[in-house]
Amino acid sequence: MLTASDGGTSPAADLANRVADTAAALLASARDAGMTITGDSRIKECDAAVLLGYAPDTLAKKRTQGSGPAAYSRGFGGARISYRIDDLAQWIEAGREVED
């Protein structure tokens, strides 16, 4: 494995790159699905659940238990809770398991 001193990327840079790639993919999927996206890239909780492959109730439960992605109590369009695309991507990548 290359290290930062070998010209490779540092673990932090690798994580940042993966998060950016995941966020771009989530944003494209949200747009393709016709989801409403706010100017600061937030989506409704039900839409976040779809992007993550969860039932809305499951994502809501993870939020209340503190095991889900960061959420905002600033909803929109009738939704009470919203999620930033970048926060969803960060949460996905933070859960990545790497084999040694």
SEDREN-678351 format. One line per 8 residues: number of its first residue (from 1); their letters; for each residue x, y, z of N, C-alpha, C. Coordinates in steps of 0.001 Angstrom, whole numbers, plus 500000, padded with zeros to 6 digits. Atoms other than C-alpha are relative to their C-alpha. Layout:
N
NUM = A = X:Y:Z:X:Y:Z:X:Y:Z  ...
***
This chain:
100
1 = MLTASDGG = 500840:498819:500000:500000:500000:500000:500884:501243:500000  499249:498755:500041:501293:503450:499138:499641:500867:501196  500252:499055:498917:501646:505956:501922:500158:501399:499450  499878:498612:500435:501582:509734:501748:501437:500319:499621  498603:499727:500308:505388:509759:501790:500459:499300:498726  499667:500700:501247:505474:507296:498841:499318:500649:498802  500757:499397:501088:503287:509603:496789:498561:499521:499968  501382:500449:499897:500082:507791:497780:499195:500990:500816
9 = TSPAADLA = 500829:499101:499206:497223:509333:499673:499998:499581:501448  500104:500285:498576:496964:509595:503420:498623:499401:500272  501320:500541:499669:494098:507774:505154:498922:501088:500043  500975:498908:499936:492396:511131:505781:499626:500480:498602  500276:499576:501370:492716:512139:502132:499198:498937:499263  500742:501095:500617:491490:508716:501033:498541:500043:500442  501365:499900:499483:488432:509072:503285:499287:501184:499359  500615:498809:500598:487755:512591:501983:499633:499753:498539
17 = NRVADTAA = 500288:500324:501404:487955:511323:498394:498810:499055:499874  501128:500937:500025:485589:508428:499113:498702:500708:500352  501200:499261:499608:483130:510759:500852:499525:500873:498841  500370:499147:501139:483203:513172:497901:499386:499178:498871  500531:500867:501054:482642:510324:495420:498607:499481:500369  501293:500510:499537:479790:508894:497505:498955:501107:499974  500930:498868:500014:478185:512333:497906:499556:500310:498573  500340:499739:501402:478336:512874:494139:499029:498946:499471
25 = ALLASARD = 500893:501075:500445:476706:509495:493526:498610:500143:500628  501292:499808:499329:473977:510174:496112:499241:501180:499387  500632:498825:500593:473286:513620:494644:499444:499670:498615  500470:500395:501337:473029:512180:491131:498773:499093:500106  501143:500898:499811:470683:509448:492361:498765:500764:500445  501127:499188:499523:468516:511990:494188:499401:500804:498852  500481:499224:501153:468285:514159:491072:499276:499096:499003  500616:500932:500946:467535:511163:488848:498630:499533:500474
33 = AGMTITGD = 501267:500450:499424:464732:510131:491211:498994:501139:500145  500904:498863:499907:463239:513633:491117:499761:500479:501422  500130:499563:498605:463793:514241:494840:500247:501502:500099  499758:498585:499741:463598:517805:496125:501292:500131:500790  498709:499775:499359:467077:519027:497074:500090:501496:500294  499910:498589:499632:467515:522289:498988:501315:500591:499504  498786:499316:500425:470169:524880:498184:501229:499562:500758  498863:500499:499225:472362:523471:500952:500079:498469:499962
41 = SRIKECDA = 499930:501445:500287:471903:519908:499606:499357:499124:501069  500757:500849:499078:469370:518648:502135:498854:499335:499267  501144:500742:500531:466735:516040:501345:499132:499553:501167  500943:500454:498973:463695:514805:503240:500433:498648:500554  499637:501263:499361:464039:511905:505659:499542:498792:499182  500481:501142:500791:461893:509627:503485:500874:499783:498762  499116:500130:501156:464147:510375:500502:501377:499482:500398  498716:500498:499499:467304:509807:502547:499924:498489:500225
49 = AVLLGYAP = 500178:501431:499764:465932:506414:503546:500083:499226:498685  499954:500661:501310:465427:505503:499885:501441:499912:499506  498610:500002:500480:468996:506515:498991:500872:499022:500774  499201:500891:499158:470368:504479:501902:499520:498548:499952  500534:501358:500076:468207:501443:501169:499289:499555:501258  500730:500290:498763:466274:501649:504444:498536:500366:499845  501374:499542:499864:462597:501837:505220:500043:501310:500789  499993:498737:499261:461747:505351:506465:499953:499827:501518
57 = DTLAKKRT = 500075:500238:498552:460853:503971:509901:501337:499540:500573  498691:500473:499541:464243:502270:510159:500978:501159:500126  499112:498846:499913:466132:505477:509387:499590:500905:501161  500475:499186:498875:463954:507390:511872:500434:499384:501330  499577:500673:498777:464744:504785:514525:501493:500172:500229  498553:499781:499868:468475:505033:513825:500289:501422:500462  499814:498602:499591:468187:508821:514173:499715:500171:501485  500361:499822:498586:466431:508627:517538:500936:499237:500933
65 = QGSGPAAY = 499048:500772:499187:468920:506021:518793:501416:500561:499926  498676:499410:500141:471886:508148:517692:500963:499176:499170  499108:500842:500802:473227:505527:515294:499894:500282:498501  500163:499659:501404:472217:507170:512025:500825:501211:499623  499283:498804:500443:473623:510015:509969:499480:501246:500704  500411:498728:499414:473503:513585:511266:498734:500487:499299  501281:499541:500533:470007:515004:510835:499729:501424:500458  500399:498633:499679:468462:518460:510881:498518:500030:500332
73 = SRGFGGAR = 501410:499844:499648:465229:519360:512617:499380:501153:499215  500491:498977:500920:464826:522017:509933:499506:499292:498745  500563:500690:501150:462536:520220:507570:499564:500987:498934  500520:499169:501081:460979:521533:504380:498961:499189:499252  500982:500684:500836:458099:520710:502087:499143:499007:500755  500823:500896:499194:456097:519127:504893:500785:498975:500796  499164:500938:499240:458994:517047:506188:500498:500684:501268  499540:499460:498728:460013:517541:509802:501509:499882:500151
81 = ISYRIDDL = 498572:500312:499877:463535:516101:509458:500620:499983:498608  499284:500046:501275:466105:516520:506706:501447:499580:500246  498610:500475:499960:469610:515229:505916:500778:500656:498874  499120:499498:501052:472495:516791:504027:500632:498809:499282  499391:501055:500819:473843:514656:501186:501407:499679:500505  498631:500224:499508:477406:515143:502502:500013:499214:501307  500067:500742:498742:476370:513864:505942:499653:498536:499765  500320:501395:500344:474836:510750:504395:501247:499289:499484
89 = AQWIEAGR = 498779:500590:500564:478051:510137:502442:501032:499737:501093  499052:500165:498892:480196:510656:505558:499614:498798:500855  500491:501110:499176:478043:508204:507520:500230:498661:499293  499774:501236:500762:478230:505585:504763:501475:499611:500056  498570:500296:500054:482002:505840:504464:500601:499728:501375  499512:500264:498639:482535:505891:508246:499728:498549:500407  500343:501376:499684:480922:502459:508343:500738:498979:499158  499269:500905:500885:483296:500999:505789:500903:499074:500812
97 = EVED = 499135:500981:499359:485009:497826:506903:501107:499626:499017  498849:500291:500851:488488:497178:505551:500647:498725:500487  499287:501239:499646:490103:493764:505462:501484:500248:499943  498536:499877:499995:493773:493617:506370:500629:498872:499247
***
